[in-house]
Amino acid sequence: MKKMLLLLLGMPFFVCAQENGIQFEENLSWQQVLQKAKAENKYIFVDCYTTWCGPCKQMEKEVYPNDSVGAYINSRFISVKMQMDKTAKDAPAIRNWYKDAEAIEKKYKVIAYPTFLYFGPDGTWTAKEIGFKSPADFMALAGKAILPGQKYVDPYKKYDRLLSKYNRSKKSYASMTYLVKTAKELGQWETADSLTKNYYQSLKRVKRGNLYNKDIIAFIADNIKTDHDPFFSLFFPDSKEVNTVMKKNGFAEKVVDRIILYEYIDPLVKAAKGESEPDWTTFYTKLENKFNTTYADKALLTYRANWSLVNRNHHDYIKYFILKVEKYGTDTTNALMDATLNNFAWHVLMHSNDSAQINTVIGWMQRVAHRNCCTPMSNIWDTYANLLYKAGRRDEALFWETKALNNVISEDFSQLYRTTINKIKRGEPTWPENN
């Protein structure tokens, strides 16, 4: 009787040890996996990951070892972990998969990590999903992948068809903006560059009136680099028609600002690094004569801010950046602008003790923090929290730093945010004291 009781008490531990989460195949090629799935009438699960991917590591740590997940997946799937990047430390088993990984990345458009691919016993592609999933959501996704008749509808099928036609010299310029955008989305940079150059040149043969199309204007705006370009006259001096087509006030003006930055400001900033202050008056006069007073005013503030940053004059950089934003505002529909504001706000945290500057930037970051527009938002919330703390708003700082911690995926950032929370609780600065 005592022996029977001990055996029963030991059974659950025996089961857990045997299950131990998802059992991944390690010694088979992709062709062998396909053959095994067909022979055993099992589905295939492929985890496409990289060594640097935070969510991939979280799946490895929190989901794949789960016994319930393992029991569900192992009974229905042959599972494969496929490393999509290459490192000097890769084991021979990983290196043996390089060729298969490259082929699968290309064929199934793996562009983010982790990507989960599912196939039927006959090799039919049944599902694809991206990003971290909880154990319950992960099993629900696998369950959907094995539904009778399930077949994945590839959103890039149209792209493949149109690109094939393009490569056979059957060009349809009506689809070129779609092709360029999708090629960039897929990271096919050589294809995107070739398509862009071809289309840009073809547009120079189009009558001006036919250029006022939203997709065409957006394409030109993304690719124009100089005020000597024949398309520049679309944006300056008369910007009304472009702004009307784009349904966005100031769209054309931002294109001109960007060209001025690339063509007139950046070269001067790079050339003057470490040297005495430039001749601001001559620069301003040149821009005023070539464009107008408004563009010259904005350009001068940008030039002074960028020059100060490159030459580590933090005081002037912060001053001129704030002056520009207060005078001309920011584009709140542009996630890149929010990232720029976040970087600047961190610079203020690190290098300014001016309460007026700190509170001004807190006002900007308050709006950014509530927009939920960017990825990762935890980075923005962390910056906002640190600024609030520097302004003496401790409780608010703890709220936003905790929010950042609860929404971060990377373990490195989790540790950083925990350290910040502990410093705030202890009343210690989270910025250099000699800034």
N, C-alpha and C positions, 0 to 999 in steps of 0.2 A: 504493500500500500504506500509506504514511504517513497519507494522508488518511482511508482506511478505519479505521485504528487510532484516530485522533483522534475519528472519528465514533462508534465503538463505546464509547470511553471516556466520551464525553459523553452517551450515551443515558440512563443511570440518573439523572443530574441533570436531564435534560429531563423525564423521567417524574415525578420528585418535584415539580418546579416546576409541572407541569400539574395534578397531583392536589390537593396543598395542602389536604388534609382535606375536611370536609363543605362542600359548596356550598349555601348557604342562599338561597332565593328572597327577594328584597327588594322587588319592585315589583308584586306581585300581591295582590289582596284574598283573603279566605278563600274566597269563592265561585269565584274564578278558580283558586285552588289545587285545589279540588275538581274543577273542570272539566278542568284539565290532567292531574290524576292519572287521571281516567277515560279521557281521550283517549290517554294514553301507557301505560295499564295499569300504573301504578306505585302503590305504597303511599305513605302520607303520614306523615312524622315531624314532630311539633311540640314544640319545646323551650320550655316555659313558664318564664320566669325573671323575676327582679327585679334592679334595679340595685344593691341592697344585699346580695344573697345571696352568701355566701362560697362554698358548694359550686357555685353557678352559675358563678362566676368561675373556679373550679378546672376545671370541665368545659370552659369556653371556652379555658383555657390548656393543659390537658394531654390532652384527649380529642378535641375537635372538629378540631384541626389535624393529628391523627395520620393519616398517609397510608393505613394499612391500614383504619382506620375510614372514611375518606373514600371509598376504593375500594369498600368493601362497601355503604355507605349510598347513595352517589350512583348506583350501578347499579340500585338497587331502590326508592329513595324520592325523593319530592319533599320537601325539608326546609324548615321554617319556624321562625324564631326569633320568639317572641311575648313582648314585654315586658308584664308584668302590673301594674306600678306606673306612676306618672306623675311626671315631674320637669320642672322649668322648662327643662332643657337638652335635652329630647327633640327629635330631628331630625324634619322633616316626615314622613319615611317611618314613623317610630315612631308619630307622632300619627295617621296614617291608619289604624293598626291598633287604636286605642283601642276603638272600638265592637265590633269583632270579638273583641278580647281579653276585654272584659267579658262578651260572650255566651258565649264558650268557658269562661271561668272559672266562670260560673254553671251552664251545662249539664253540664260534665264534672267539677264539684266540685273545682276546683284550689285546694287549701288549704295546700300546702307547696311549697317550691322547692329545686331544680328539679323540675318535674313533666314527665314525658315521655309524650306521647300518640301513639298509632299508629292509623292508619285504613287500610282496604283501598281499592282503586281505586274501589269503589262507595260509599265513605264509611262503611262499617261500622267501628265502633269495635272494634279488635282487642286493644289492650293499653294499660296505664297503669302507670307506675312512678315512684317518688319518690327523690330523693337522688343524691349523687355515685356514679358507676360507673366502674370502671377500663375501659380500652379493650376488654379481652376480655369483661368482663361486659356492657358496653354493646352490643357486637355480638351477644352471646348473646341479650340481650333483644330486639334488633331481629329476630334470626332466629326467635324464638318468635312475634313479632307477625305474621310472614308465613306461618306454617304454614297449610296448607289447612284451611278451615273454622273458623279461629281467630276467636273472638268474646269480647270482654271482658264479664265478668259484673259489673255495677255493684253494689257492696255497699250503695249508697244507694237502690236501687230500692224497697225496702220503705218507706224514709223518705218518698220522693216520693209513694208511693201513699197512705200514712197521712195525710200532710200535706194532700194533695188532698181527702181525705175530711173532715178537720178543717175545712178552709176552706169546705166545702160544708155546714157545720153538722152533719156526721155524726161527732160526737165519740165516741171510745172512750177513756175515762179509763184503761183498763188499759194503753194504749200511751203515755201522756203522758210518763212518765219517759224512755222511749226517744226520743220526739220532742224533748224539751227537751235531752237530752244530745247528740243528733246535730246539732240546730240550732246549739248552741254549738261543737261540733267543726268545723262547716262555716263558722263565723264569721257565721252569720245571726242577729245579735244582736237585732234588732227582733222577729224571729219567736220567738226563744228567750224574750225578755222577755214577749211577749204570751201565749205558751203557759204560762209560769211563773205569771203572775198569774192566769190562768184556772184552772189546775189547783190552785193554792194555795187559792183561794177555794172551789173545789168540795170540797176535802178537809175543809173546816170543816163540811160537811154529812154527813160520814161518821161512823158510830158509832165510839167510841173503840177498841173491841176490834178493829175492822177496820183500824185504822191501824198495828198492829204487824206490818208487812210490811217486809222489808229495803229494797226500792226506795222505798217511801213514806217510811220513816224517813230514809233517805239524802237524799231530795228535800227534806223539811222541814228537816233539819239544814243543808243548803246554803243555805236561803233565809230561815230565821228570823233576825230582827234585834233583837228586844227581849224582855225578860222579861215584858212586858205582853201578848205574843202568847198566844192560847189554847192553842197547841201547846207552850208552854214547860213546862207541867205534865207533859209526856211525859218531860222530861229532868231536872226538879227538882221536889220533893226526892227522889223515888224514881227511880233510874236503872237499877235491875236489869233490868227487862223490856226496855228499849231495848238495853242491852248484850248481853242474851241473844239478841235478834233479830239484832243486827249481828254477833254472835259475836266481840266485841272489847271487852275490859275497858277502861273509861275512855272509851268513845266518847261517852256522854252528858255526862260531865264536861268533855270538850273542847269540846262545843257550848256549855255554860254558860260556860266560860272565855272563849270567843270573844265571846259576848254581853256579858259583863262588860267585855271590852276595848273593844268598839265603843261601848257605851252609857255606861260609867262612867269609863273611863280615857282614851281618845282625846280626848274633848272637853276634859278638864281639862289634858291635856298641851298641846294646841293653844292653849288660853287662857292658859296660864302660861309660854309661851315668853319667855325673857329676864327673867322676874321672879324674886323670891326664892323659896326653897323652900316648897312647899305644906305644909299642915297634915296630915302623914301620919297622925296619930292619929285625927283626925276622919274621914278617908277610911276608915281601917281599921275603925273602930267602925260606920260606916254599912254597909259590906259584910258585916261579921260579923253584924249584926242582920238584914240582909235575906237573907243566904244562910247561911253558917256559917263557922267558924274556918278550915277548910281552904281554902275559896274566898277568904277575906279574906287569908290568908297569901300565896297565889299572886298575887292581884291586887296586893297591896302591892309585892311584888318586881318585878312587871311595870311598875307605875306608876313606881317609883323608877328602874328601868333606862331606861324610855322617856323620862322627864322629863330624866334626866341626858344621854341621847343628844341630844335636841333642844337642850339648853342647853350642848352641847359639853363636858360634864364627863366626859371619857373614862375617868378613873380609876373613878368611881362606876358608870358604865355597865357597864364590864367586870366590876367586882366583883359587882353585883347580877344581871347576866345569868348569871354562873358560879354564883352561889348558887342561882338558880332551877333551872338545869339539874341541878346536883348533888342538889338536894332532890327534884325532881319528874320528872327524866328528860326524854327526847324521844321523839317518835313515829318510830321507825326505818322504818316502812312508808310514810312520807309524804315524797315527793321535795321538796316545798316546805320541809319542816323541814330537810332536808339543805342546801338552798340558803340557808336562814336561818343555819345553823351555819357554812356556808362564808363568808357575808358577815361574820358576827361574827368568825370566825377571822382574816379579813383585817384587820378593825379592830384586833384584838389585835396583829397583826404591825406595823401602822402606829403604834400608840399605847402599847404596853406593853413595858417592859424587865424585867418581873417574871418570873423564871424559873419560878416555881410556876404562874403564869397561863399562860405559854407552853406548858409541859409538859402542863398540864391540857387545853388546847385541842388539842394534838398528839394526845392520847389519843382525843379525839372524832373528829378528822379522820382518824386511822388507820382507824377503823371505816367512816367514810363513804367513804374512798378505796378500800377493798377491796370495797365493795358493788356497784359498777358499776351504780348505780340511776338515774343522772341524766344529763341532757344539757345542756351538754357536760361530760363527766367531766374533760376536759383542764383546765378552769377549777379544779376541785376539786383535782386533782393539783398544779397550779401553786401553789395556796395552801398545800397540805400541804408541798410542797418548800421554800417560803420559810420556813415555820415551823421545819422541821427544820434549815435552815441557820442561822436565828437562835438555835436551841438548841445550835449547835455540831456538828450531825450532818451534816457536809459531804458525805460519800460517799452517804448516803441521799438527801440533798437533790438531788444530781446525778442519781441514778437516777430520781426521781419527776419532776424537771423535764424530763429527756430523754423520759420517757414522755409527758408533756404535749405536748411539741414534736412527737413522732411521731404523735400522735393529733389534732392540731389541723388545722382546714381553713382558717380565715381567715389570710391572709398577714400581716395586722396583728398578730395574736396570735403567729404564728410568729416574727416579728421580735422581739416582746416577750420570748418565752421564750428565744430565742437570746441576747438581751442579758442576761437573768437568768443563764443558764448561764455566760456569759463572766464576769459579776461574781462568781459563786460560785467559779469557777476562780482568779480573781485575788484572792479574799479580800475583795472590796468588799461593803459592806452593800447589801441590796436593799430597805431600808426607810429612812425619814427618820432621820437621825442625831440630830436634836433632838426626837425624839418623847418 
